[in-house]
């Protein structure tokens, strides 16, 4: 288990800013030099954790070897300076278990477990799936409910059952876009169970309702700025948090609306020269006519020259 996964025998807590980091490619292979530079930039920006090979990391198009090597290298590059939460979820329970066990041996601090996609299990199936994964590893589990991609959500009652029955299931990344659902989760779950926002643009309202952090796409290109936003919201400084939310909302919106994530955020990093423009098919790079709009947006926030 990672260096900071357990402190004084307690299970690591999920709180603060986590970057759902992109997977850079070069000539259709993972660019590990670029990945290392991205990890260093995130740590310099003060993030609390990095999440490799989630949705933003294009996990569906990586081979098993690539998937696990990205996790291994990210943990190696971070070297205990921030949490590393490995994206090892799957719509096949046995695959999720195998990848999670493998990642645990790489020194990561936790695991992100996405709601199974495509096969659309019922809530009992979801419960048994996540419980089987949790029973297979000592890693703290971050559930990931994203109905827009998986077709179903993890019901509040199912999250409560899992929290009661699985001591290592301690958090959920909530990417359903509903403040009301965050209210329901916070009301139903114990105080030490963390709800994290999965939507940059809803950071302040989610935290104001009791969420304890954010798993961010925008922080790939603006880690310090997003860290300041999350910290202000968590500190209860509503005026500062709202000011920062309003300031950076156009950036958040642009990065999520110009095309399917992670196409715009990879294009933003490419415009800075941090990575290549490459994404893996069936995704394609940001269209030429949208690149100028993105460049203007980044310039307005002094993120490129």
C-alpha positions as CSV (number, residue, x, y, z in Angstrom):
1,X,0.0,0.0,0.0
2,X,1.2,3.6,-0.7
3,X,3.2,5.5,1.8
4,X,0.3,7.8,2.8
5,X,-2.6,5.3,2.4
6,X,-2.5,4.5,6.1
7,X,-1.6,6.9,8.9
8,X,-1.5,5.5,12.5
9,X,-3.4,2.5,11.3
10,X,-6.3,4.4,10.0
11,X,-7.7,4.1,6.4
12,X,-6.7,7.0,4.2
13,X,-9.2,9.8,3.8
14,X,-10.3,11.2,0.5
15,X,-10.4,15.0,0.7
16,X,-9.2,17.9,-1.4
17,X,-8.3,18.2,-5.0
18,X,-7.6,15.2,-7.2
19,X,-6.6,15.4,-10.8
20,X,-8.0,12.9,-13.3
21,X,-4.8,12.9,-15.3
22,X,-4.7,12.4,-19.0
23,X,-2.7,9.6,-20.6
24,X,-0.3,11.3,-23.1
25,X,0.5,9.4,-26.4
26,X,3.3,9.8,-28.9
27,X,3.2,7.8,-32.1
28,X,0.3,5.8,-30.6
29,X,2.3,4.7,-27.6
30,X,2.1,6.0,-24.0
31,X,4.5,8.9,-23.6
32,X,6.0,8.2,-20.2
33,X,8.3,11.2,-20.3
34,X,5.4,13.5,-20.8
35,X,3.4,11.7,-18.1
36,X,6.3,12.3,-15.6
37,X,6.3,16.0,-16.5
38,X,2.5,16.2,-16.0
39,X,2.8,14.5,-12.6
40,X,5.5,16.9,-11.5
41,X,3.3,19.9,-12.6
42,X,0.4,18.5,-10.6
43,X,2.5,18.1,-7.5
44,X,4.0,21.6,-8.0
45,X,0.4,22.9,-8.2
46,X,-0.4,21.5,-4.8
47,X,-2.9,18.8,-5.7
48,X,-3.9,16.3,-3.0
49,X,-4.0,13.4,-5.4
50,X,-3.7,12.1,-8.9
51,X,-6.1,9.6,-10.5
52,X,-4.5,7.8,-13.5
53,X,-6.5,5.8,-16.1
54,X,-10.0,7.0,-15.3
55,X,-12.3,8.4,-17.9
56,X,-9.9,11.3,-18.7
57,X,-7.0,8.8,-18.9
58,X,-8.8,7.0,-21.8
59,X,-8.8,3.7,-19.9
60,X,-11.1,1.9,-22.4
61,X,-8.5,2.2,-25.2
62,X,-5.4,1.1,-23.2
63,X,-4.2,-2.5,-23.3
64,X,-4.0,-4.3,-20.0
65,X,-0.2,-3.9,-20.0
66,X,-0.4,-0.1,-20.8
67,X,-3.2,0.4,-18.2
68,X,-1.1,-1.2,-15.4
69,X,2.1,0.4,-16.5
70,X,0.6,3.9,-16.4
71,X,-0.5,3.2,-12.8
72,X,2.9,1.9,-11.9
73,X,4.8,4.8,-13.4
74,X,2.4,7.4,-11.9
75,X,3.0,5.9,-8.4
76,X,6.7,5.9,-9.1
77,X,6.8,9.5,-10.3
78,X,4.6,10.7,-7.4
79,X,6.9,9.0,-5.0
80,X,4.6,9.5,-2.0
81,X,4.3,13.3,-2.5
82,X,0.5,13.0,-3.1
83,X,-2.1,10.3,-3.1
84,X,-2.3,8.1,-6.2
85,X,-5.8,6.6,-6.8
86,X,-5.6,3.9,-9.4
87,X,-8.5,3.6,-11.9
88,X,-9.0,-0.1,-11.9
89,X,-12.7,-0.4,-12.3
90,X,-14.3,-2.5,-15.0
91,X,-17.7,-3.8,-16.1
92,X,-16.3,-7.3,-15.5
93,X,-16.0,-8.0,-11.8
94,X,-13.2,-10.5,-12.1
95,X,-11.2,-8.0,-14.2
96,X,-11.7,-5.2,-11.7
97,X,-10.5,-7.5,-8.9
98,X,-7.4,-8.6,-10.8
99,X,-6.4,-5.1,-11.8
100,X,-7.0,-3.8,-8.3
101,X,-4.9,-6.5,-6.7
102,X,-2.1,-5.8,-9.2
103,X,-2.3,-2.0,-8.5
104,X,-2.2,-2.6,-4.8
105,X,1.3,-4.2,-5.2
106,X,2.5,-1.0,-7.0
107,X,2.2,1.2,-4.0
108,X,-0.9,3.2,-4.8
109,X,-3.0,4.7,-2.1
110,X,-6.5,3.8,-3.3
111,X,-8.6,2.6,-6.1
112,X,-11.3,4.3,-8.3
113,X,-14.1,1.9,-9.1
114,X,-16.4,3.0,-11.9
115,X,-20.0,1.9,-12.0
116,X,-20.1,-1.0,-14.5
117,X,-21.0,0.2,-17.9
118,X,-22.8,-1.4,-20.9
119,X,-24.1,-4.5,-19.2
120,X,-26.4,-2.4,-16.9
121,X,-26.6,-4.5,-13.7
122,X,-29.4,-3.9,-11.2
123,X,-28.6,-2.5,-7.8
124,X,-28.1,-5.9,-6.2
125,X,-25.6,-6.7,-8.9
126,X,-23.8,-3.4,-8.3
127,X,-23.7,-4.1,-4.5
128,X,-22.2,-7.5,-5.1
129,X,-19.7,-6.2,-7.7
130,X,-18.3,-3.5,-5.5
131,X,-18.3,-5.7,-2.4
132,X,-16.3,-8.4,-4.2
133,X,-13.7,-5.8,-5.2
134,X,-13.5,-4.3,-1.7
135,X,-13.2,-7.8,-0.2
136,X,-10.3,-8.5,-2.5
137,X,-8.0,-5.6,-1.5
138,X,-7.0,-3.5,1.5
139,X,-7.0,-0.4,-0.6
140,X,-9.5,2.4,0.2
141,X,-12.2,2.3,-2.5
142,X,-13.6,5.4,-4.2
143,X,-16.8,4.5,-5.9
144,X,-17.5,6.3,-9.2
145,X,-21.1,7.0,-10.2
146,X,-21.3,8.5,-13.7
147,X,-24.7,7.7,-15.3
148,X,-24.0,9.7,-18.4
149,X,-21.3,7.2,-19.4
150,X,-22.4,4.0,-17.7
151,X,-26.1,4.2,-18.3
152,X,-27.0,3.7,-14.6
153,X,-26.2,5.3,-11.3
154,X,-25.2,3.8,-8.0
155,X,-28.4,4.3,-5.9
156,X,-28.1,6.1,-2.6
157,X,-29.4,3.1,-0.8
158,X,-26.7,0.9,-2.5
159,X,-24.0,3.3,-1.4
160,X,-25.3,3.2,2.1
161,X,-25.2,-0.6,2.1
162,X,-21.7,-0.7,0.8
163,X,-20.5,1.9,3.4
164,X,-22.1,-0.3,6.2
165,X,-20.8,-3.6,4.9
166,X,-17.3,-2.7,3.5
167,X,-15.0,-0.8,5.8
168,X,-12.7,0.1,2.9
169,X,-15.4,1.7,0.8
170,X,-15.0,5.2,2.1
171,X,-15.9,7.6,-0.7
172,X,-17.8,8.2,-3.9
173,X,-17.0,10.4,-6.9
174,X,-20.4,11.8,-7.8
175,X,-20.6,12.8,-11.5
176,X,-24.4,12.8,-12.0
177,X,-24.7,16.6,-11.9
178,X,-27.3,16.7,-9.1
179,X,-27.0,18.8,-6.0
180,X,-30.0,17.1,-4.6
181,X,-28.3,13.7,-4.9
182,X,-25.3,15.1,-3.0
183,X,-27.7,16.2,-0.3
184,X,-29.2,12.7,-0.1
185,X,-25.8,11.1,0.0
186,X,-24.4,13.4,2.8
187,X,-27.6,12.9,4.8
188,X,-27.6,9.1,4.6
189,X,-23.9,8.4,4.9
190,X,-21.6,8.5,8.0
191,X,-19.5,11.6,8.6
192,X,-16.3,9.9,7.7
193,X,-17.6,8.8,4.2
194,X,-16.5,11.3,1.6
195,X,-18.5,12.6,-1.3
196,X,-16.3,14.1,-4.0
197,X,-17.6,16.2,-6.9
198,X,-17.0,14.7,-10.3
199,X,-18.0,17.9,-12.1
200,X,-15.7,20.9,-12.0
201,X,-18.5,23.4,-12.5
202,X,-20.4,22.1,-9.5
203,X,-17.5,22.2,-7.1
204,X,-18.8,25.0,-4.9
205,X,-22.5,23.9,-4.6
206,X,-21.4,20.3,-4.0
207,X,-19.0,21.3,-1.2
208,X,-21.5,23.7,0.3
209,X,-23.8,20.7,0.6
210,X,-21.2,18.6,2.4
211,X,-18.9,17.2,-0.3
212,X,-15.2,17.0,0.7
213,X,-13.4,17.6,-2.6
214,X,-13.2,17.4,-6.3
215,X,-11.9,15.0,-8.9
216,X,-11.0,17.5,-11.6
217,X,-10.4,17.6,-15.4
218,X,-9.6,21.3,-15.4
219,X,-6.7,20.9,-12.9
220,X,-4.7,19.1,-15.7
221,X,-4.0,22.5,-17.0
222,X,-4.7,24.7,-13.9
223,X,-3.8,22.7,-10.8
224,X,-3.0,25.7,-8.5
225,X,-6.1,27.6,-9.6
226,X,-8.4,24.6,-8.9
227,X,-6.6,23.9,-5.6
228,X,-7.3,27.4,-4.5
229,X,-11.0,27.0,-5.4
230,X,-11.3,23.7,-3.5
231,X,-9.4,24.9,-0.5
232,X,-11.6,28.1,-0.2
233,X,-14.8,26.0,-0.4
234,X,-13.6,23.5,2.1
235,X,-12.5,26.3,4.5
236,X,-16.0,27.7,4.4
237,X,-14.8,30.9,2.7
238,X,-17.9,31.3,0.6
239,X,-17.1,34.7,-0.8
240,X,-13.6,33.6,-2.1
241,X,-14.9,30.3,-3.3
242,X,-17.8,32.0,-5.3
243,X,-15.3,34.5,-6.7
244,X,-13.0,31.8,-8.0
245,X,-15.9,29.7,-9.2
246,X,-17.2,32.6,-11.3
247,X,-13.7,33.4,-12.6
248,X,-12.8,29.9,-13.7
249,X,-16.3,28.6,-14.8
250,X,-15.8,29.7,-18.5
251,X,-12.6,27.6,-18.5
252,X,-14.3,24.6,-16.9
253,X,-17.2,24.9,-19.3
254,X,-15.0,25.2,-22.4
255,X,-12.9,22.2,-21.5
256,X,-16.0,20.1,-21.2
257,X,-18.2,21.4,-24.0
258,X,-15.9,21.8,-27.0
259,X,-15.9,18.1,-27.5
260,X,-16.1,14.8,-25.5
261,X,-13.7,14.6,-22.6
262,X,-10.7,14.2,-22.7
263,X,-10.4,15.7,-26.2
264,X,-10.4,19.4,-25.2
265,X,-8.2,19.0,-22.1
266,X,-5.6,17.1,-24.2
267,X,-5.8,19.8,-26.8
268,X,-5.2,22.4,-24.1
269,X,-2.1,20.6,-22.9
270,X,-1.0,20.2,-26.5
271,X,-1.4,23.9,-27.2
272,X,1.0,24.5,-24.3
273,X,3.5,22.0,-25.7
274,X,3.1,19.6,-22.8
275,X,1.9,16.6,-24.8
276,X,1.0,15.7,-28.4
277,X,-2.5,16.1,-29.8
278,X,-3.0,12.4,-29.9
279,X,-6.0,10.6,-28.5
280,X,-6.9,7.0,-29.2
281,X,-9.6,5.9,-31.7
282,X,-12.5,6.0,-31.6
283,X,-11.8,9.5,-30.2
284,X,-10.2,12.0,-32.6
285,X,-8.2,15.2,-31.9
286,X,-10.0,18.5,-31.5
287,X,-11.2,19.8,-34.8
288,X,-9.1,22.6,-36.4
289,X,-12.0,25.1,-36.2
290,X,-12.3,24.7,-32.4
291,X,-8.6,25.0,-31.7
292,X,-8.5,28.8,-32.1
293,X,-11.5,29.1,-29.7
294,X,-9.7,26.9,-27.2
295,X,-6.5,28.9,-27.6
296,X,-8.3,32.2,-27.0
297,X,-9.9,30.7,-23.9
298,X,-6.5,29.6,-22.5
299,X,-4.9,32.9,-23.3
300,X,-7.7,34.7,-21.4
301,X,-6.6,32.8,-18.3
302,X,-2.8,33.3,-19.0
303,X,-2.4,29.5,-19.4
304,X,-0.7,29.9,-22.8
305,X,1.3,32.8,-24.2
